[in-house]
Each structure stands twice: as structure tokens, then as C-alpha cells.
């Protein structure tokens, strides 16, 4: 028989972390504890249940049949605990303390001045920036999200700040001397395309009839590649325009444009510190939309 206090939340979330990562070390990193703590909690939960939850092998930990049955129930408990925490934070009346903000890593250089200005205006707020191109779970991993999106998640509320423009860019070549122009009789070769292997930008590049040099998997990779090859590719204008190593090869591509949203989980919209950061950050971001929508290069 299982004692009433045998199933502790710390043990259940440790069980989920091991089930998701497959190793004690991976679970320890995810939870911010050491591996011995993870081992102790798993062993304690198995003792309380009277059955093993994992099979150990050289490759790691694999859930047993009982473990597979328990995972969805443990996830229900996890979501209930997270919802409770969100509700508590959502009724926070103190506009001080940490606020977790997730955004794509490539936006950091544009957003950093606005964040610094917010911190100067409200020294009691502490933005915790999680720069990650993955869509972190709003409410679980972050309080706010600055996210390019055509369709924000249903459990989020927020504001559309404007449009992120994309254009084709290639390496900026030095001016050609007149003598070199006279000597070169053959037309320059067709410039190949560095293409995205996946993602929303594929819609914009599909309109181009050019041989593909190779593919990349992210915007950051494209930005690092283009200054070093004789080829062109799609980049957000906020990355391509200020880079002296690059030159625009096109006007903004309508098919590649994305909306930029500042989103907050619906449970957190009344939190004083989240609200304070939103109120201070939004006008600063709106003031710099000309950088994001490609108008800065034309001014």
C-alpha cells in the first residue's frame, strides 16, 4: 500500500526528467541538481511504489511498462503545478523581481538596447533572457515571448508590434576598377543560392530560379555563411542591412515577411512585474520597428 505522503512532486518531476532525457546526468542538468539527487529521488519513488520505473543499460535509463503508464499521469500533475504557479505569479502585486523573456538568438543585438533602457528605468525588474530559436513553452519556460509568428498560441495574449522584413543578401564585393571591367568580356556567372533546409523562409526562397550551393538549418547559420561565399540567401533585414560585409540583392520579399509579437501567457497577464516589463518594453520596441521592417536601409 502506498503511503499518502509517498508521492512527492519533486520525485515525480525527477521521474519525468529521467524519462525525457534518458540519463541521470541529463535529468540533473534539466532540474538544476546533481546526479546523486536524481538517483536518490528515483530510488525513493520506486520504493514507494514497490516496483521499478526504469531499466538500466549502458545507453541510459529506459522506462518500464509501469513507467510508461505513469508518464501521462505525472504530466497531468506537472501541468497542474505549473498552472498553480502561473496563477500565483499572475496575482503578484509587486512590480519587482525576475521576468523570464524568450526570443530568437538573432534578435538579441536589436533588442538589447531596449532591454537595457528598461532596466535603467525600472531597476527593480530583472529580465532573464532565454535566447533560443526553439519555441520555448510560454508559462513553463518563460513568462514573456518575443516571437515571429503568423499564428500566436491560443493560450497567449499579447500585441503585434510590426513586421519583420526579409530580403536576399550576398557578399559585398569591392568596386571593380575600370580596366578590369574592360578586360572582362564574359558575363559574370549566375550566383548560386544558399537555401534553408526547413522553416518559414522556404516560401520566400522558392520564387528564385537559381542553382542551390548548399542548405543551412537556421538564420544564424545563414548570417555566418553569406559573407564568406560567392552566393546569396534570405536574411531578416535587421541582420543583413547593418552588416557591412553584405549587400542587398533584392527588395523585401513579401512571402517571407513575418509578424513580430510580444506574448504573455494568459494566466500571467495581471502579474505586476510582467505587466511592468510589457508596458516599458513595448514603446521601445515599436520605436525600433524601422530596423526590423527594412526601412532603416532606405533612410
BALOBA-1460 file (C-alpha; in Angstrom, 3 decimals):
// residues 299
<rec num="1" residu="x" x="0.000" y="0.000" z="0.000"/>
<rec num="2" residu="x" x="1.305" y="3.474" z="-0.895"/>
<rec num="3" residu="x" x="1.520" y="5.970" z="1.945"/>
<rec num="4" residu="x" x="-0.372" y="9.257" z="1.480"/>
<rec num="5" residu="x" x="2.847" y="11.284" z="1.538"/>
<rec num="6" residu="x" x="4.874" y="8.864" z="-0.611"/>
<rec num="7" residu="x" x="4.289" y="10.660" z="-3.920"/>
<rec num="8" residu="x" x="6.149" y="13.948" z="-3.680"/>
<rec num="9" residu="x" x="6.173" y="16.451" z="-6.533"/>
<rec num="10" residu="x" x="9.980" y="16.626" z="-6.532"/>
<rec num="11" residu="x" x="10.136" y="12.860" z="-7.045"/>
<rec num="12" residu="x" x="7.521" y="12.938" z="-9.819"/>
<rec num="13" residu="x" x="9.239" y="15.734" z="-11.750"/>
<rec num="14" residu="x" x="12.543" y="13.883" z="-11.361"/>
<rec num="15" residu="x" x="10.898" y="10.774" z="-12.794"/>
<rec num="16" residu="x" x="9.665" y="12.837" z="-15.770"/>
<rec num="17" residu="x" x="13.091" y="14.407" z="-16.328"/>
<rec num="18" residu="x" x="14.791" y="10.997" z="-16.461"/>
<rec num="19" residu="x" x="12.062" y="9.623" z="-18.726"/>
<rec num="20" residu="x" x="12.519" y="12.575" z="-21.119"/>
<rec num="21" residu="x" x="16.329" y="12.721" z="-21.167"/>
<rec num="22" residu="x" x="17.133" y="9.033" z="-20.727"/>
<rec num="23" residu="x" x="20.056" y="9.673" z="-18.351"/>
<rec num="24" residu="x" x="20.663" y="10.777" z="-14.776"/>
<rec num="25" residu="x" x="23.098" y="13.426" z="-15.979"/>
<rec num="26" residu="x" x="20.604" y="14.888" z="-18.463"/>
<rec num="27" residu="x" x="17.868" y="14.973" z="-15.833"/>
<rec num="28" residu="x" x="20.251" y="16.635" z="-13.362"/>
<rec num="29" residu="x" x="21.016" y="19.418" z="-15.859"/>
<rec num="30" residu="x" x="17.302" y="19.903" z="-16.616"/>
<rec num="31" residu="x" x="16.429" y="20.134" z="-12.915"/>
<rec num="32" residu="x" x="19.479" y="22.077" z="-11.734"/>
<rec num="33" residu="x" x="20.522" y="19.422" z="-9.203"/>
<rec num="34" residu="x" x="23.297" y="16.836" z="-9.075"/>
<rec num="35" residu="x" x="23.050" y="13.284" z="-10.418"/>
<rec num="36" residu="x" x="23.132" y="11.718" z="-6.946"/>
<rec num="37" residu="x" x="19.990" y="13.690" z="-6.023"/>
<rec num="38" residu="x" x="18.268" y="12.417" z="-9.160"/>
<rec num="39" residu="x" x="19.271" y="8.841" z="-8.324"/>
<rec num="40" residu="x" x="18.035" y="9.191" z="-4.742"/>
<rec num="41" residu="x" x="14.652" y="10.609" z="-5.787"/>
<rec num="42" residu="x" x="14.065" y="7.932" z="-8.423"/>
<rec num="43" residu="x" x="15.007" y="5.204" z="-5.962"/>
<rec num="44" residu="x" x="12.696" y="6.715" z="-3.340"/>
<rec num="45" residu="x" x="9.781" y="6.816" z="-5.785"/>
<rec num="46" residu="x" x="10.399" y="3.221" z="-6.841"/>
<rec num="47" residu="x" x="10.497" y="2.151" z="-3.186"/>
<rec num="48" residu="x" x="7.228" y="3.985" z="-2.514"/>
<rec num="49" residu="x" x="5.543" y="2.329" z="-5.493"/>
<rec num="50" residu="x" x="7.115" y="-1.065" z="-4.851"/>
<rec num="51" residu="x" x="8.150" y="-1.526" z="-8.484"/>
<rec num="52" residu="x" x="10.943" y="-0.393" z="-10.826"/>
<rec num="53" residu="x" x="10.219" y="2.552" z="-13.137"/>
<rec num="54" residu="x" x="13.354" y="2.259" z="-15.298"/>
<rec num="55" residu="x" x="15.520" y="-0.401" z="-16.838"/>
<rec num="56" residu="x" x="19.207" y="0.483" z="-16.631"/>
<rec num="57" residu="x" x="21.519" y="-0.329" z="-19.531"/>
<rec num="58" residu="x" x="24.839" y="1.100" z="-20.845"/>
<rec num="59" residu="x" x="22.965" y="3.627" z="-23.008"/>
<rec num="60" residu="x" x="20.960" y="5.081" z="-20.132"/>
<rec num="61" residu="x" x="17.569" y="4.707" z="-18.494"/>
<rec num="62" residu="x" x="14.512" y="3.328" z="-20.290"/>
<rec num="63" residu="x" x="11.051" y="3.426" z="-18.728"/>
<rec num="64" residu="x" x="9.481" y="0.108" z="-17.762"/>
<rec num="65" residu="x" x="5.919" y="-0.840" z="-18.647"/>
<rec num="66" residu="x" x="4.776" y="0.700" z="-15.347"/>
<rec num="67" residu="x" x="6.823" y="3.805" z="-16.121"/>
<rec num="68" residu="x" x="5.076" y="4.205" z="-19.481"/>
<rec num="69" residu="x" x="1.697" y="4.008" z="-17.734"/>
<rec num="70" residu="x" x="2.706" y="6.618" z="-15.151"/>
<rec num="71" residu="x" x="4.225" y="9.213" z="-17.540"/>
<rec num="72" residu="x" x="0.910" y="10.779" z="-18.711"/>
<rec num="73" residu="x" x="-0.405" y="10.900" z="-15.133"/>
<rec num="74" residu="x" x="2.800" y="12.555" z="-13.921"/>
<rec num="75" residu="x" x="2.486" y="15.056" z="-16.779"/>
<rec num="76" residu="x" x="-1.039" y="15.915" z="-15.608"/>
<rec num="77" residu="x" x="0.355" y="16.629" z="-12.132"/>
<rec num="78" residu="x" x="3.140" y="18.701" z="-13.717"/>
<rec num="79" residu="x" x="0.660" y="20.827" z="-15.655"/>
<rec num="80" residu="x" x="-1.463" y="21.343" z="-12.540"/>
<rec num="81" residu="x" x="1.560" y="22.521" z="-10.547"/>
<rec num="82" residu="x" x="2.655" y="24.831" z="-13.363"/>
<rec num="83" residu="x" x="-0.872" y="26.255" z="-13.640"/>
<rec num="84" residu="x" x="-0.904" y="26.895" z="-9.897"/>
<rec num="85" residu="x" x="2.411" y="28.726" z="-10.121"/>
<rec num="86" residu="x" x="1.218" y="30.787" z="-13.083"/>
<rec num="87" residu="x" x="-1.946" y="31.782" z="-11.228"/>
<rec num="88" residu="x" x="0.132" y="32.823" z="-8.214"/>
<rec num="89" residu="x" x="2.510" y="34.864" z="-10.371"/>
<rec num="90" residu="x" x="-0.466" y="36.306" z="-12.230"/>
<rec num="91" residu="x" x="-1.732" y="37.868" z="-8.986"/>
<rec num="92" residu="x" x="1.671" y="39.225" z="-7.978"/>
<rec num="93" residu="x" x="1.179" y="42.888" z="-6.979"/>
<rec num="94" residu="x" x="4.874" y="43.776" z="-6.686"/>
<rec num="95" residu="x" x="6.378" y="45.209" z="-9.875"/>
<rec num="96" residu="x" x="9.829" y="43.986" z="-8.904"/>
<rec num="97" residu="x" x="11.773" y="40.796" z="-9.450"/>
<rec num="98" residu="x" x="12.650" y="38.430" z="-12.287"/>
<rec num="99" residu="x" x="10.699" y="38.132" z="-15.540"/>
<rec num="100" residu="x" x="11.714" y="35.407" z="-18.000"/>
<rec num="101" residu="x" x="11.801" y="36.539" z="-21.636"/>
<rec num="102" residu="x" x="12.407" y="34.182" z="-24.547"/>
<rec num="103" residu="x" x="13.332" y="35.364" z="-28.034"/>
<rec num="104" residu="x" x="15.275" y="34.120" z="-31.084"/>
<rec num="105" residu="x" x="19.011" y="34.489" z="-30.599"/>
<rec num="106" residu="x" x="19.401" y="36.560" z="-33.768"/>
<rec num="107" residu="x" x="17.159" y="39.284" z="-32.281"/>
<rec num="108" residu="x" x="19.444" y="39.843" z="-29.295"/>
<rec num="109" residu="x" x="21.607" y="42.532" z="-30.891"/>
<rec num="110" residu="x" x="18.493" y="44.535" z="-31.866"/>
<rec num="111" residu="x" x="16.598" y="44.094" z="-28.596"/>
<rec num="112" residu="x" x="19.490" y="44.510" z="-26.137"/>
<rec num="113" residu="x" x="19.427" y="48.363" z="-26.134"/>
<rec num="114" residu="x" x="15.674" y="48.368" z="-25.416"/>
<rec num="115" residu="x" x="16.140" y="45.915" z="-22.540"/>
<rec num="116" residu="x" x="18.995" y="47.964" z="-21.120"/>
<rec num="117" residu="x" x="16.790" y="51.066" z="-21.247"/>
<rec num="118" residu="x" x="14.008" y="49.214" z="-19.403"/>
<rec num="119" residu="x" x="16.423" y="48.123" z="-16.665"/>
<rec num="120" residu="x" x="17.602" y="51.713" z="-16.217"/>
<rec num="121" residu="x" x="14.024" y="52.959" z="-15.981"/>
<rec num="122" residu="x" x="12.923" y="50.200" z="-13.563"/>
<rec num="123" residu="x" x="15.922" y="48.900" z="-11.614"/>
<rec num="124" residu="x" x="13.658" y="46.616" z="-9.564"/>
<rec num="125" residu="x" x="12.885" y="44.477" z="-12.628"/>
<rec num="126" residu="x" x="15.300" y="41.743" z="-13.658"/>
<rec num="127" residu="x" x="14.711" y="40.443" z="-17.198"/>
<rec num="128" residu="x" x="16.076" y="36.918" z="-17.566"/>
<rec num="129" residu="x" x="16.722" y="36.460" z="-21.276"/>
<rec num="130" residu="x" x="16.475" y="32.977" z="-22.754"/>
<rec num="131" residu="x" x="17.782" y="33.345" z="-26.292"/>
<rec num="132" residu="x" x="16.698" y="30.246" z="-28.151"/>
<rec num="133" residu="x" x="15.475" y="29.667" z="-31.695"/>
<rec num="134" residu="x" x="13.286" y="26.853" z="-30.397"/>
<rec num="135" residu="x" x="9.739" y="27.756" z="-29.378"/>
<rec num="136" residu="x" x="10.094" y="27.577" z="-25.605"/>
<rec num="137" residu="x" x="6.917" y="26.765" z="-23.719"/>
<rec num="138" residu="x" x="5.272" y="30.012" z="-22.636"/>
<rec num="139" residu="x" x="4.229" y="29.694" z="-18.993"/>
<rec num="140" residu="x" x="6.507" y="26.722" z="-18.377"/>
<rec num="141" residu="x" x="9.887" y="28.016" z="-19.591"/>
<rec num="142" residu="x" x="9.188" y="31.744" z="-19.959"/>
<rec num="143" residu="x" x="6.798" y="34.492" z="-18.805"/>
<rec num="144" residu="x" x="7.070" y="36.569" z="-21.986"/>
<rec num="145" residu="x" x="7.961" y="35.691" z="-25.558"/>
<rec num="146" residu="x" x="9.163" y="37.952" z="-28.333"/>
<rec num="147" residu="x" x="8.240" y="35.727" z="-31.230"/>
<rec num="148" residu="x" x="7.971" y="35.968" z="-35.014"/>
<rec num="149" residu="x" x="4.692" y="34.222" z="-35.703"/>
<rec num="150" residu="x" x="1.805" y="34.183" z="-38.129"/>
<rec num="151" residu="x" x="-0.425" y="32.460" z="-35.573"/>
<rec num="152" residu="x" x="0.268" y="33.022" z="-31.845"/>
<rec num="153" residu="x" x="-0.658" y="30.164" z="-29.482"/>
<rec num="154" residu="x" x="-4.226" y="30.107" z="-28.170"/>
<rec num="155" residu="x" x="-3.185" y="30.271" z="-24.504"/>
<rec num="156" residu="x" x="-1.230" y="33.509" z="-25.036"/>
<rec num="157" residu="x" x="-2.260" y="37.144" z="-25.196"/>
<rec num="158" residu="x" x="-0.138" y="39.965" z="-26.491"/>
<rec num="159" residu="x" x="0.470" y="42.620" z="-29.045"/>
<rec num="160" residu="x" x="1.579" y="42.596" z="-32.655"/>
<rec num="161" residu="x" x="4.500" y="45.008" z="-32.835"/>
<rec num="162" residu="x" x="5.012" y="45.099" z="-36.589"/>
<rec num="163" residu="x" x="6.554" y="43.190" z="-39.477"/>
<rec num="164" residu="x" x="9.975" y="41.621" z="-39.853"/>
<rec num="165" residu="x" x="11.105" y="42.101" z="-43.445"/>
<rec num="166" residu="x" x="13.369" y="39.648" z="-45.278"/>
<rec num="167" residu="x" x="15.451" y="40.217" z="-48.399"/>
<rec num="168" residu="x" x="18.124" y="38.442" z="-50.379"/>
<rec num="169" residu="x" x="21.708" y="39.307" z="-49.441"/>
<rec num="170" residu="x" x="25.094" y="38.377" z="-50.799"/>
<rec num="171" residu="x" x="28.700" y="39.191" z="-50.112"/>
<rec num="172" residu="x" x="29.544" y="42.855" z="-50.678"/>
<rec num="173" residu="x" x="32.205" y="42.948" z="-53.381"/>
<rec num="174" residu="x" x="34.784" y="45.752" z="-53.607"/>
<rec num="175" residu="x" x="34.267" y="48.214" z="-56.520"/>
<rec num="176" residu="x" x="35.737" y="46.894" z="-59.761"/>
<rec num="177" residu="x" x="38.420" y="49.014" z="-61.433"/>
<rec num="178" residu="x" x="37.605" y="50.361" z="-64.967"/>
<rec num="179" residu="x" x="40.488" y="48.418" z="-66.516"/>
<rec num="180" residu="x" x="39.216" y="45.174" z="-65.009"/>
<rec num="181" residu="x" x="35.736" y="45.864" z="-66.381"/>
<rec num="182" residu="x" x="37.136" y="46.370" z="-69.899"/>
<rec num="183" residu="x" x="39.223" y="43.190" z="-69.666"/>
<rec num="184" residu="x" x="36.297" y="41.028" z="-68.570"/>
<rec num="185" residu="x" x="34.231" y="40.213" z="-71.636"/>
<rec num="186" residu="x" x="32.233" y="37.200" z="-70.428"/>
<rec num="187" residu="x" x="29.171" y="37.907" z="-68.273"/>
<rec num="188" residu="x" x="29.580" y="37.073" z="-64.574"/>
<rec num="189" residu="x" x="28.465" y="33.555" z="-63.612"/>
<rec num="190" residu="x" x="24.968" y="33.065" z="-62.184"/>
<rec num="191" residu="x" x="25.187" y="33.458" z="-58.431"/>
<rec num="192" residu="x" x="24.038" y="30.324" z="-56.600"/>
<rec num="193" residu="x" x="21.618" y="30.261" z="-53.680"/>
<rec num="194" residu="x" x="22.326" y="29.250" z="-50.097"/>
<rec num="195" residu="x" x="18.965" y="27.764" z="-49.175"/>
<rec num="196" residu="x" x="17.127" y="26.984" z="-45.965"/>
<rec num="197" residu="x" x="16.548" y="23.287" z="-45.441"/>
<rec num="198" residu="x" x="13.372" y="23.975" z="-43.470"/>
<rec num="199" residu="x" x="11.326" y="26.725" z="-41.855"/>
<rec num="200" residu="x" x="9.090" y="29.609" z="-42.880"/>
<rec num="201" residu="x" x="11.750" y="31.273" z="-45.041"/>
<rec num="202" residu="x" x="11.487" y="28.477" z="-47.612"/>
<rec num="203" residu="x" x="8.348" y="30.135" z="-49.002"/>
<rec num="204" residu="x" x="10.349" y="33.221" z="-49.891"/>
<rec num="205" residu="x" x="13.274" y="31.441" z="-51.482"/>
<rec num="206" residu="x" x="11.133" y="29.134" z="-53.622"/>
<rec num="207" residu="x" x="10.400" y="32.006" z="-56.002"/>
<rec num="208" residu="x" x="14.068" y="32.154" z="-57.074"/>
<rec num="209" residu="x" x="15.344" y="30.139" z="-60.038"/>
<rec num="210" residu="x" x="18.986" y="29.655" z="-59.090"/>
<rec num="211" residu="x" x="21.208" y="26.647" z="-58.508"/>
<rec num="212" residu="x" x="21.497" y="25.728" z="-54.824"/>
<rec num="213" residu="x" x="25.041" y="25.845" z="-53.479"/>
<rec num="214" residu="x" x="24.131" y="24.159" z="-50.193"/>
<rec num="215" residu="x" x="21.488" y="24.305" z="-47.453"/>
<rec num="216" residu="x" x="21.588" y="25.635" z="-43.888"/>
<rec num="217" residu="x" x="19.284" y="24.946" z="-40.963"/>
<rec num="218" residu="x" x="18.960" y="28.352" z="-39.266"/>
<rec num="219" residu="x" x="19.011" y="32.126" z="-39.724"/>
<rec num="220" residu="x" x="22.145" y="32.369" z="-37.607"/>
<rec num="221" residu="x" x="23.912" y="29.876" z="-39.851"/>
<rec num="222" residu="x" x="22.878" y="31.820" z="-42.975"/>
<rec num="223" residu="x" x="24.233" y="35.041" z="-41.483"/>
<rec num="224" residu="x" x="27.555" y="33.413" z="-40.682"/>
<rec num="225" residu="x" x="27.891" y="31.819" z="-44.121"/>
<rec num="226" residu="x" x="26.971" y="34.561" z="-46.608"/>
<rec num="227" residu="x" x="29.938" y="36.924" z="-46.027"/>
<rec num="228" residu="x" x="32.320" y="34.090" z="-46.917"/>
<rec num="229" residu="x" x="30.870" y="32.618" z="-50.122"/>
<rec num="230" residu="x" x="30.020" y="33.930" z="-53.566"/>
<rec num="231" residu="x" x="26.305" y="33.221" z="-53.237"/>
<rec num="232" residu="x" x="23.114" y="34.819" z="-51.951"/>
<rec num="233" residu="x" x="20.406" y="33.897" z="-49.474"/>
<rec num="234" residu="x" x="17.459" y="35.176" z="-47.437"/>
<rec num="235" residu="x" x="18.047" y="37.087" z="-44.212"/>
<rec num="236" residu="x" x="15.924" y="39.293" z="-41.964"/>
<rec num="237" residu="x" x="16.717" y="42.900" z="-42.853"/>
<rec num="238" residu="x" x="17.701" y="43.641" z="-39.249"/>
<rec num="239" residu="x" x="20.654" y="41.271" z="-39.736"/>
<rec num="240" residu="x" x="21.558" y="41.966" z="-43.351"/>
<rec num="241" residu="x" x="21.269" y="45.772" z="-43.555"/>
<rec num="242" residu="x" x="23.731" y="46.752" z="-40.791"/>
<rec num="243" residu="x" x="26.340" y="44.176" z="-41.847"/>
<rec num="244" residu="x" x="28.948" y="45.949" z="-43.997"/>
<rec num="245" residu="x" x="30.098" y="42.575" z="-45.330"/>
<rec num="246" residu="x" x="26.741" y="42.078" z="-47.073"/>
<rec num="247" residu="x" x="24.766" y="43.861" z="-49.785"/>
<rec num="248" residu="x" x="21.071" y="43.570" z="-50.614"/>
<rec num="249" residu="x" x="20.255" y="41.628" z="-53.729"/>
<rec num="250" residu="x" x="16.514" y="42.385" z="-53.667"/>
<rec num="251" residu="x" x="13.732" y="44.427" z="-52.179"/>
<rec num="252" residu="x" x="11.928" y="42.830" z="-49.193"/>
<rec num="253" residu="x" x="10.284" y="39.542" z="-50.164"/>
<rec num="254" residu="x" x="6.581" y="39.601" z="-49.300"/>
<rec num="255" residu="x" x="6.281" y="35.812" z="-48.976"/>
<rec num="256" residu="x" x="8.985" y="35.734" z="-46.308"/>
<rec num="257" residu="x" x="7.639" y="38.569" z="-44.103"/>
<rec num="258" residu="x" x="6.668" y="37.590" z="-40.551"/>
<rec num="259" residu="x" x="4.765" y="39.388" z="-37.793"/>
<rec num="260" residu="x" x="6.575" y="40.098" z="-34.532"/>
<rec num="261" residu="x" x="4.557" y="39.549" z="-31.352"/>
<rec num="262" residu="x" x="5.192" y="40.215" z="-27.684"/>
<rec num="263" residu="x" x="3.259" y="37.430" z="-25.966"/>
<rec num="264" residu="x" x="2.408" y="36.584" z="-22.371"/>
<rec num="265" residu="x" x="0.648" y="33.503" z="-21.047"/>
<rec num="266" residu="x" x="-2.991" y="34.337" z="-20.271"/>
<rec num="267" residu="x" x="-2.521" y="33.343" z="-16.605"/>
<rec num="268" residu="x" x="0.290" y="35.902" z="-16.170"/>
<rec num="269" residu="x" x="-1.215" y="38.987" z="-17.786"/>
<rec num="270" residu="x" x="-2.150" y="40.530" z="-14.405"/>
<rec num="271" residu="x" x="1.240" y="39.945" z="-12.810"/>
<rec num="272" residu="x" x="2.597" y="43.352" z="-11.779"/>
<rec num="273" residu="x" x="6.173" y="42.653" z="-12.815"/>
<rec num="274" residu="x" x="5.184" y="41.089" z="-16.145"/>
<rec num="275" residu="x" x="2.828" y="43.987" z="-16.831"/>
<rec num="276" residu="x" x="5.548" y="46.497" z="-15.887"/>
<rec num="277" residu="x" x="8.043" y="44.937" z="-18.277"/>
<rec num="278" residu="x" x="5.460" y="44.851" z="-21.084"/>
<rec num="279" residu="x" x="4.482" y="48.493" z="-20.549"/>
<rec num="280" residu="x" x="8.098" y="49.646" z="-20.582"/>
<rec num="281" residu="x" x="9.290" y="47.399" z="-23.402"/>
<rec num="282" residu="x" x="6.502" y="47.832" z="-25.974"/>
<rec num="283" residu="x" x="7.055" y="51.532" z="-26.812"/>
<rec num="284" residu="x" x="10.803" y="50.973" z="-27.060"/>
<rec num="285" residu="x" x="10.308" y="48.076" z="-29.439"/>
<rec num="286" residu="x" x="7.779" y="49.986" z="-31.532"/>
<rec num="287" residu="x" x="10.301" y="52.827" z="-31.855"/>
<rec num="288" residu="x" x="12.811" y="50.468" z="-33.458"/>
<rec num="289" residu="x" x="10.459" y="48.713" z="-35.877"/>
<rec num="290" residu="x" x="12.024" y="50.636" z="-38.768"/>
<rec num="291" residu="x" x="15.112" y="48.463" z="-38.223"/>
<rec num="292" residu="x" x="13.061" y="45.282" z="-38.320"/>
<rec num="293" residu="x" x="10.804" y="46.122" z="-41.259"/>
<rec num="294" residu="x" x="13.647" y="47.158" z="-43.577"/>
<rec num="295" residu="x" x="13.006" y="50.907" z="-43.632"/>
<rec num="296" residu="x" x="16.309" y="51.703" z="-41.900"/>
<rec num="297" residu="x" x="18.305" y="50.903" z="-45.043"/>
<rec num="298" residu="x" x="16.222" y="53.332" z="-47.094"/>
<rec num="299" residu="x" x="16.650" y="56.265" z="-44.685"/>
